[in-house]
Amino acid sequence: MTTVIKENVHVFSVDGSSDDLDVAIKKVCLDIKFRDQHKLGTMNSINWGRVMVQVVHYFYAYFSQATKVGDPVEVIIPTGALGNCTAGCLAVKMGLPLRLVCAVNKNDIVHRAFSTGDYSISGLKETISPAMNIQIAYNIERILWMFSDGDCDLVSKILVQFESSTPSTTAIPQDLLCKIQEVVSSGVVDDDTTLKTMTNCWQENNYLLCPHTAVAVAYYYRNSNSEKERPKSVCIASASPAKFPETVLKAGLTPSVAKEISGLKTMPTKYTKMTKTDDWECMLRDRIISITEKKKCTS
């Protein structure tokens, strides 16, 4: 993204995690007056439109695998902020007989939340699946809302407790947790297992996995022989392995990188640095205001 040298493209390089940046983005997007004034939208799962599009993927996956309508199908999701899982839960609420699995790396807040009800931050851990290095799964409030039958007061109470306590911690009520567990389960996969899975999948299927998709496939490998009668399974693929050549090499495999991608390394870049001491929300607001003002001047 930093190689797009266009006046209408503004890239920020963040000295922190995606969780850190999501806090600033969420504050800006929740300012309804500011959002409407500047016509803001997002491409990530903060935007409900993205989640709705992903619902279609679940119906496609289900009907491609189910022998007959009504047969259960398991969908294993490499999970970070729970956007894709939210789409799966919505598909279930629409009547699709799915078993959803959130496969996570060592950043296991989602696993702890859905297995024991412990929704607490435990400290960010570096992994080879960086897009899943999540401590604040901001779509969890949507899942809590769906399985609590739209109890906004309960969801608000849980989130306020999580956001106001230091360290951030809360517990999902047992009755609500049981409802979630009827549909969603979870599992943790470490980096070594992820790398072995990338190797095994290539050797068995001649298919190169990215390290995020490999987390889901690792869960499938681990559990494929644990149940006598398992439903058919689908693993969500989340990215191209071409983005992670170093990890592909760690798995003992040969990266396949298109010349268009390798050429990015020698192209000029343009971006704004966000350091830990900067006010990221203020920086975003100031840039958005300047873009709007410039549009007014040129229209």
Secondary structure, DSSP 8 states (H G I E B T S, - for coil): -TT---TT---EEESS-HHHHHHHHHHHHH-HHHHHHHT---SSTTSHHHHHHHHHHHHHHHHHH-SSTT--EEEEEE-SSSHHHHHHHHHHHTT--EEEEEEE-S--HHHHHHHH-EEE-------S-GGG--S--TTHHHHHHHHTTS-HHHHHHHHHHHHHSSS-EEE--HHHHHHHHTTEEEEE--HHHHHHHHHHHHHHHS----TTHHHHHHHHHHHTTT-SS--EEEE---S-GGG-HHHHHHTT------HHHHGGGGS----EEE-TTS-HHHHHHHHHHHHHHHHHHH-
